[in-house]
Amino acid sequence: MTTAPSTPNLAIFRSYASKPDPTSLPPSILLSHSETCLTVFDAFPKSIFHFLVIPRIQPPLSARHLTDLRSLLQCEKSTAREVLMNLNKEANNVKKLIEEEMMKLYKFKWDIWMGFHPISSMEHLHLHVLSADLYSPKMKLKKHYNSFHPSLGFFLHLKDVLSWFDAVPSYYQRMIKLDASHYELLLKDGDLCCWWCDRALVSMPKLKAHLHDEFDKLTTRENAKLERKRKRTDVLASSVQASATDDERPEKVARLTPIQGDGSSDPTVGGDLPS
């Protein structure tokens, strides 16, 4: 007997955000939390590192206010900004954790993006925090790739959204509309281009092979930097060692030099040289 394919729970993030105690979530889901936000692993990561920072549902905001970015930006301006600043604070903590893991696993760090999708299939606002590579087995469809491309326009960088609040009121009001028809076209009509070098690719398999090569190039460059740094450190250590050896020679000579003059002892003999 066949079973119907499972469908994603589109309100799952809302259930996470409603929990009075986020630690009740299993460690396979929850990365971290604060008084205002919680961070979860993306179930279908599009980069090597991919997390979602979610605002917790707390007064004066309800689940309705936090449905997505558009609903948040329809709230009172200072309230919306406060939510975004809380997300920004938590995202920067997540960024530090990612960088630590990068160093542990790869021995170098690369960029990390933070941003929103103006159109979301999930029913609670979430901020993507992901490593700048889009190099993941879960990256399979063109619309998914284009939704995270850093310069295509669909991925709204957090720093850009925050800048709207400091713009003239007319610009702010125009931007917060988040016209769905405009953003939908970006996913449908956007070319399939490498975000590293802008090279156009004809299919996702070719793009993924190309991204594999680009990440290999990045790894090679960073490993070369590490090797150059290691060699400079070795040269410096050798130089310091040679200098220390030279500094010891006068002391050894002093200890082997016969006592001169009236026979009084050299104050350096049998002891350390003055510092």
C-alpha positions as CSV (number, residue, x, y, z in Angstrom):
1,M,0.0,0.0,0.0
2,T,1.4,3.4,-0.9
3,T,1.2,6.4,1.4
4,A,0.5,10.0,0.4
5,P,3.7,12.1,0.4
6,S,4.1,14.3,3.4
7,T,3.5,18.0,3.1
8,P,5.5,20.6,4.9
9,N,3.9,22.2,8.0
10,L,3.7,25.8,6.7
11,A,3.1,27.1,10.3
12,I,5.9,25.2,12.0
13,F,7.9,28.4,12.6
14,R,4.9,30.0,14.2
15,S,4.7,27.0,16.6
16,Y,8.4,27.4,17.5
17,A,7.9,31.2,18.1
18,S,4.9,30.5,20.4
19,K,6.8,28.3,22.8
20,P,7.3,29.9,26.2
21,D,10.4,27.7,26.6
22,P,12.4,27.2,23.3
23,T,14.7,24.7,25.0
24,S,11.8,22.2,24.7
25,L,12.8,22.0,21.0
26,P,15.2,19.2,20.3
27,P,18.9,20.1,19.6
28,S,18.4,18.9,16.0
29,I,16.1,21.9,15.5
30,L,17.2,24.6,18.0
31,L,20.6,26.2,17.7
32,S,20.2,29.0,20.2
33,H,17.7,31.5,21.6
34,S,17.3,34.8,23.4
35,E,14.5,36.7,25.1
36,T,13.3,38.0,21.8
37,C,14.4,35.4,19.1
38,L,15.3,31.8,18.5
39,T,17.5,30.3,15.9
40,V,16.8,27.0,14.2
41,F,18.6,24.9,11.6
42,D,17.2,25.2,8.1
43,A,15.7,21.8,7.3
44,F,16.7,22.2,3.6
45,P,19.9,24.2,3.8
46,K,20.9,26.0,0.6
47,S,24.5,26.7,1.7
48,I,27.1,24.8,3.8
49,F,25.8,26.7,6.9
50,H,22.2,27.8,6.9
51,F,20.1,28.9,9.9
52,L,16.8,30.8,10.4
53,V,16.4,33.5,13.1
54,I,12.8,33.8,14.2
55,P,11.2,36.5,16.3
56,R,9.3,35.1,19.3
57,I,5.6,36.0,19.6
58,Q,5.4,38.5,22.5
59,P,3.2,41.5,23.3
60,P,2.4,43.9,21.9
61,L,2.9,41.9,18.6
62,S,0.7,38.9,17.7
63,A,1.3,36.1,15.3
64,R,-0.6,38.1,12.7
65,H,1.9,41.0,12.9
66,L,4.7,38.6,12.4
67,T,3.3,36.6,9.5
68,D,6.1,37.8,7.2
69,L,8.2,40.8,6.4
70,R,5.4,42.7,4.8
71,S,3.1,42.3,7.8
72,L,5.8,43.5,10.2
73,L,6.5,46.6,8.1
74,Q,2.9,47.6,8.2
75,C,3.2,47.9,12.0
76,E,4.2,51.1,13.7
77,K,7.6,52.1,12.4
78,S,9.5,52.1,15.7
79,T,8.0,48.7,16.6
80,A,9.0,47.2,13.3
81,R,12.5,48.5,13.6
82,E,12.9,47.1,17.1
83,V,12.0,43.6,15.9
84,L,14.5,43.9,13.1
85,M,17.2,45.1,15.4
86,N,16.6,42.2,17.7
87,L,16.9,39.8,14.8
88,N,20.1,41.6,13.8
89,K,21.6,41.1,17.2
90,E,20.8,37.5,17.3
91,A,22.0,37.0,13.7
92,N,25.4,38.4,14.6
93,N,25.7,36.0,17.4
94,V,24.9,33.2,15.0
95,K,27.4,34.6,12.6
96,K,30.1,34.2,15.2
97,L,29.1,30.6,15.8
98,I,29.3,29.9,12.1
99,E,32.7,31.5,11.8
100,E,34.0,29.3,14.7
101,E,32.7,26.2,12.9
102,M,34.3,27.4,9.6
103,M,37.6,27.7,11.3
104,K,37.3,24.3,12.9
105,L,36.3,22.5,9.7
106,Y,37.9,24.5,6.9
107,K,40.6,26.5,8.6
108,F,39.4,29.7,7.1
109,K,36.3,32.0,7.1
110,W,34.2,33.3,4.2
111,D,31.3,35.8,4.0
112,I,27.9,35.2,5.7
113,W,24.7,36.7,4.4
114,M,21.7,37.8,6.4
115,G,18.4,38.5,4.6
116,F,14.7,38.0,4.0
117,H,12.5,36.7,1.2
118,P,9.8,39.2,0.3
119,I,7.5,36.4,-0.6
120,S,7.5,33.4,1.7
121,S,5.7,30.1,1.8
122,M,6.1,29.8,5.5
123,E,3.7,31.6,7.9
124,H,6.1,33.3,10.3
125,L,8.8,35.9,9.7
126,H,12.3,34.4,9.5
127,L,15.7,35.8,8.8
128,H,18.1,33.6,6.7
129,V,21.6,33.5,8.0
130,L,23.7,31.5,5.6
131,S,27.3,31.1,4.4
132,A,28.1,32.8,1.1
133,D,28.5,29.8,-1.2
134,L,25.1,28.4,-2.1
135,Y,27.0,25.1,-2.2
136,S,24.7,22.5,-0.8
137,P,23.1,19.2,-2.0
138,K,19.7,20.7,-1.1
139,M,20.2,23.4,-3.8
140,K,18.3,21.8,-6.6
141,L,15.9,24.2,-8.3
142,K,16.4,27.4,-10.2
143,K,13.9,29.3,-8.2
144,H,15.6,28.3,-5.0
145,Y,19.0,29.4,-6.3
146,N,17.7,32.7,-7.5
147,S,15.9,33.4,-4.3
148,F,19.2,33.4,-2.5
149,H,21.4,35.0,-5.2
150,P,22.9,38.0,-3.4
151,S,22.5,40.6,-6.1
152,L,19.5,39.4,-8.2
153,G,17.1,41.4,-5.9
154,F,14.8,38.8,-4.4
155,F,17.1,38.2,-1.4
156,L,16.6,41.3,0.7
157,H,19.8,41.9,2.8
158,L,19.0,42.8,6.4
159,K,21.3,45.8,6.2
160,D,19.4,47.2,3.2
161,V,16.0,46.7,4.9
162,L,17.3,48.5,8.0
163,S,18.5,51.4,5.8
164,W,14.9,52.0,4.7
165,F,14.1,53.3,8.1
166,D,16.7,56.2,7.7
167,A,15.5,57.1,4.2
168,V,12.9,59.8,3.4
169,P,9.4,58.8,4.3
170,S,8.2,58.5,0.7
171,Y,11.0,56.0,-0.1
172,Y,10.2,54.0,3.1
173,Q,6.5,53.8,2.2
174,R,7.3,52.7,-1.3
175,M,9.8,50.0,-0.2
176,I,7.6,48.4,2.5
177,K,4.9,47.6,0.0
178,L,7.0,44.7,-1.2
179,D,5.1,44.3,-4.4
180,A,4.7,40.6,-4.9
181,S,4.3,40.8,-8.7
182,H,7.7,42.5,-9.0
183,Y,9.5,39.9,-6.9
184,E,7.8,37.0,-8.6
185,L,9.2,38.1,-11.9
186,L,12.7,38.0,-10.5
187,L,12.4,34.3,-9.8
188,K,10.7,33.5,-13.1
189,D,12.7,35.6,-15.4
190,G,16.1,35.8,-13.7
191,D,19.0,34.3,-15.5
192,L,20.8,31.3,-14.0
193,C,24.2,33.0,-13.3
194,C,27.0,32.2,-11.0
195,W,26.9,34.6,-8.1
196,W,30.8,34.5,-7.8
197,C,31.7,35.5,-11.4
198,D,28.4,36.3,-13.2
199,R,28.9,33.5,-15.7
200,A,25.6,32.3,-17.3
201,L,24.8,28.6,-17.0
202,V,22.2,26.7,-18.9
203,S,21.1,24.3,-16.3
204,M,21.2,23.6,-12.5
205,P,23.5,20.6,-12.9
206,K,26.0,22.8,-14.8
207,L,25.6,25.5,-12.3
208,K,26.2,23.2,-9.4
209,A,29.3,21.8,-11.0
210,H,30.5,25.3,-11.6
211,L,29.8,26.3,-7.9
212,H,31.8,23.2,-6.9
213,D,34.7,24.5,-8.9
214,E,34.4,28.0,-7.4
215,F,34.4,26.7,-3.9
216,D,37.4,24.6,-4.7
217,K,39.2,27.7,-6.0
218,L,38.3,29.5,-2.8
219,T,39.6,26.7,-0.7
220,T,42.9,26.6,-2.7
221,R,43.4,30.3,-2.4
222,E,42.8,30.3,1.4
223,N,45.0,27.3,1.9
224,A,47.8,29.0,0.0
225,K,47.4,32.1,2.3
226,L,47.6,29.8,5.3
227,E,50.7,28.2,3.9
228,R,52.3,31.6,3.2
229,K,51.4,32.7,6.8
230,R,52.9,29.5,8.2
231,K,56.2,30.1,6.3
232,R,56.4,33.7,7.5
233,T,55.8,32.5,11.0
234,D,58.6,29.9,10.6
235,V,61.0,32.4,9.2
236,L,60.2,34.9,12.1
237,A,60.7,32.1,14.7
238,S,64.0,31.2,13.1
239,S,65.1,34.8,13.2
240,V,64.1,35.2,16.8
241,Q,65.9,32.0,17.7
242,A,69.0,33.2,15.9
243,S,68.8,36.6,17.6
244,A,68.5,34.9,21.0
245,T,71.6,32.7,20.2
246,D,73.6,35.9,19.3
247,D,72.5,37.5,22.6
248,E,73.8,34.6,24.6
249,R,77.3,34.7,23.1
250,P,78.5,37.8,25.1
251,E,77.3,36.0,28.3
252,K,79.3,32.9,27.4
253,V,82.4,34.9,26.6
254,A,82.1,36.9,29.9
255,R,82.0,33.6,31.8
256,L,85.0,32.3,30.1
257,T,87.1,35.5,30.2
258,P,89.8,35.4,32.9
259,I,89.5,37.8,35.8
260,Q,91.3,41.1,35.0
261,G,92.8,43.8,37.1
262,D,92.5,43.6,40.8
263,G,90.9,40.2,40.8
264,S,87.4,41.4,41.7
265,S,84.7,39.3,40.2
266,D,82.6,40.4,37.2
267,P,79.1,40.9,38.5
268,T,77.7,39.0,35.5
269,V,79.7,35.9,36.2
270,G,77.6,33.1,37.6
271,G,74.4,35.0,37.3
272,D,71.9,36.3,34.8
273,L,72.7,39.3,32.6
274,P,70.8,42.5,33.7
275,S,67.5,42.8,31.9
